[in-house]
Amino acid sequence: MILYDGGCGFCRNAVLAVARLDPAAAFQFASLDSATAGELLAERSVAPRGAGTMYVLPDWQRNGQAVLERAAAALFIARGLAWPWKGIAALGLLPRRFLDRCYDAVARNRHRLARGANACAMPDTAVQDRFLP
């Protein structure tokens, strides 16, 4: 389960790309401002850091399981995608603190990076059922 900032065009487009590049359809998605995300994070006693932070719940249907955030979440997603995107996971060899700083830099600039991105873009019908309310 990927929890993302649904009001951010960059974040929304990134999630739509993941949905298209996920060959096993392993990932499901929910906006951070959705009831689903609120319930899942509350069950795990996670207080959202705020807009721009992405979370991954690898085993989301089991309560109490790990919650990955920021760079760890992005690397987990990369490992689940097809090549060449899977190769990004090799960045996990770098120090976590450095990777989180890189993630934070992208998150701070996400609105500039998304020039013209539509935060309201709808997933195509092939992946629409993987987006939870």
N, C-alpha and C positions, 0 to 999 in steps of 0.2 A: 504494500500500500504506500503510495506516494502522496504526501500532504504538501500542497503548494499554495503560493499566494495567488489566488484566483483573480485578484484585481490588477495584476501585473501582466502586461502584454508579453514581456520577455519570458516570464515564468510560464505563462499559459502556452506560448509557442514551444517552449522547451518540453513541456509535458506532452503536447500533441506530437512532437517529434519522437519522444520516447515511445508513445503508444504505437506509432507507425513502425519504429525500429525494433520493437519487442517481438522477436519471432515466436516465442512460446506463449505470448499473451499472459505473461506471469505477473505483470504489474496492473494494479487498479489504482484509481486516482480519486482524491477528494480535495476540494478547496479548503484552505485553512479556516475560512469563515463559515463552513458548512456544519450542520449538526453532526454529521458522521465524524469529521475531524475533531470537533469539540469533545464528543463522547470518547473517541479512541485515546486522545491525549489525556483527558481527565482520568480514565481508567488506569493510565500508566503514571499518574501524578506528574505530568509534564506541563509546565506553564510555557506557552509559546513565547519565544524570544521577540516576536514581532514580525512585521512584514519583511519579506526578503529571506526568511529562514525556511528551508525545505526540510521536511522530515520523511524518513522511510521507516516503516514498520515491517520488517522482513517476514514476521509470522503474525500478521495483524489480527488473525481470527482467534488467537490465544492470548488471553489477558496476561499482563505482567511480562510480556516478552520485550526484548530490546527495542529501543528507539534510537535510530541514527539521525544525526543532523549535520547540516552544513556539508563540509567536504567528505565526511564519511558516508553521508547519504548519496552524494553525487558519484562517488567511487563504487558504491554498492550497485547503483543503477547501471553504471558503465559495464560492470562485470556481467550483467544480465542481458546486455544487448549483443547484436551480431557484430562481427568484425566490419570495419576497423575500430568501431567505438569501444569494443571490449578492451582494446589496447590502452585506452585512457586509464584503466585500472592500475597499470604499472606505476602511475604517479603515486600510488599508495606507499611506495618505498620511501618517499620523501617524508620529512617530519610532519606530523599531524598539525602542529601549531602553524607551520608555514602554509600548509594547504588550507587551513581555516582562514588565514589572513588573505590568501588569494580568493577564496570563496567570498569573504566579506567585501573585498574590493569590487568583485563583480556585482554582488548584491547591492552595494551602495550606488553603483552606476547602471543598474538594470533598466531604469527608465530611459536613459540616454542610449543604451545598447539596443533598445527595442523600438527605435524610431519607426513610427507608423504601425507598430504591431498592434493588433486588435485584441484587447483583453476579453472581448466578448466572443471571440472566434469559437465556433462550435466544433466539437470533434466530428469526424465523418462517421457515417452510420456503421462502418465496420468495427469501430472501437468505442462507440457511444455507450454501450452497456457496461464498459469498464470504469465509467465515471459515476461515482456514487454521490447521492444528494447530501 
